[in-house]
């Protein structure tokens, strides 16, 4: 029997080819209508274009049953039990679901098609009898047409795009029965259907394996820039990124200038005097720290070697800390001509601050002038999640409409120098610094960690000569911009 004769026996609508090689559709006794504009691509001469409703039971009503009346031991399939692509995630019985309302009965080997959110491709062949949500349509093919072929066909990009271009509903898009019934299907002969299915099943394991490799490659590509940047930063803070220059003023001289500026701020009452004065120095190939005049060897605290012109210091030798703005909810209701943006931890990313549409706005009436962010400050969260502990941002300019929030610490430099503040910000981006911060935090609640100002000020960081800091900052900026282009 010719394939076209076979098709004529299983449905009443017939697609024909004219002598001019055009496709026509004849419905019952009506005159044939040219459907050439509907056909998306060419198919072999032995294939035919057909409507899904004419070669399947999709148009037929399915038997419904109340969930409360169904056998408690049979399978109940809900949409959340199906993974995107049609894989069954879990099997539940009617008794386990304890559902109410109408369900649809289906039989083993039925095609199960989800008409809700069809882009998820929740299409499969039922491995056993059961009941399902009414959002799933069970159906069978006529005349021995392969259910497996039809499932693979419904997942193809062309069919998927067509169906999802003709859904209704915005939040819960569905495909109507009319669209599915009139869906044009390219249908090969039965033997070729099976050969297609066999070939797909042969290559599917290879595709799955390729998908795993592709995902691994994507993860590698996504992380390689971040890992490369961290490695370069570590090289920078170990004195390995730029050449040393013997003409550079040693870092110890820079710290003496910082110390004088700090003493001046204390005398002016702008900051408080440290409870314990400290200084770190090297002697006889060992590191020592003098605290209140008493010397201690701190070789065990030194994490890596640095050049001779560099020195180690505590963060409190360079910065004082001030908490951000704490506000009451009632402040949010006050509106004035000048509103002030309040930054939170989510505004700190990649060493800088980023403004967001959902930032909190406070009337300037509630903000003291001393809290507005100033150039060369650093800010860091005092309460945050584990993965964001230690993230820091450098403030590039003075702001008169932005402050840090109450869970943010402002680090105010004793020496107001952009080169020094930028370099320290780079130190804060290293894994070394973040691990130091993680070590000194304590958990507050189930998901958050608290970083105290006292412990933060005690963190030890390496400091190079100021000229070398400048060279490091310039090169890191070039490298960072280059990495963004990759």
C-alpha angles and dihedrals in degrees: 000000000000115000093241090054089051090053092049089059095054101046139023099223110080129196113209137183118229125216087262090063093249125135120243133183122215117197113195111302095339123115114271115263123211110244098177092122091058096055113097100196145355121276131193118276091249091058128079137207111235139169116250091227091058097052100038145041091249091115093051122095116253124224114261129207135183109251089227090058097048124103106272092221100055125096120272115198121200128179093251088060090065123076121219106279096034106283115143110239100188141354120228132179124229089249092055092050097049089200130169133203132046124332132181122242118227135181133223112280093021115138107245113207124184109218091186114086091351090186087078089068094221092173124138146143114257111247091199144000120288149121127272143186115283088245087075119075116207115203143154135217124246127237099015095300106163115262088200091055091051092049092052090046093053089055095054116114094244096052092040092052093047094050094046091048088059103046126119128219125052106224095029106028116195135181115232125234089241092059092048095045091052094042110133112235126193102223123195125195115284095256092050091048089059093046089052092050092048092051093048091049089049094054098036094086088051090049091050090050091048090050090056091051090046091052091048090050090049091051090048093049090047094051102035095080092048093047092045091051091049091051092050091048090052090051088050096054091046092056095249101111102072131025120268117246116208089205092063117109107250118254090241090067090050090052090052089057090048089050092054091050089049092052089050092053090049092051090049089052093240094122134018125251115257116256088225123028112215137186128179122209141160126242132166091357092303133102122236134185122204112209116185088341095309117117123222130180108236101180089125090060096052107101099191143356121271131190120278092250091058128078140197122239140168118256090244089065087067108027144031120209131231126181120239128245118303113199140178124240089243088066089068092067095059114094124191137163090265118050123184124217115228115209124217133188092277090064091065114084135149094353095306140081121255124194119225135200092239096051116137115255122206130185111257087234089079097048126088115220092236091065097061110110114260133202114273094021119128123214128200134173116259092193119036146125120287097258093052098049111129098013108148138187130208115223107225099190144010114278126200096181103042131074134168118252127244094270092054126087119217113214108206115198119231089211108045096219123142094206093055095044092048092050092050088049088056089050087054090057093060125100088236093062095042091051089051090053093047089052094056099042125098127208118256111186127339100303109016135081128205123221112198120213093228094056092041092055088054094059112117120230134178118246124197127195112291094248091053090048088057092051091047092049092050094049093045090052090052092047093046092051090047092051090053089059094055 
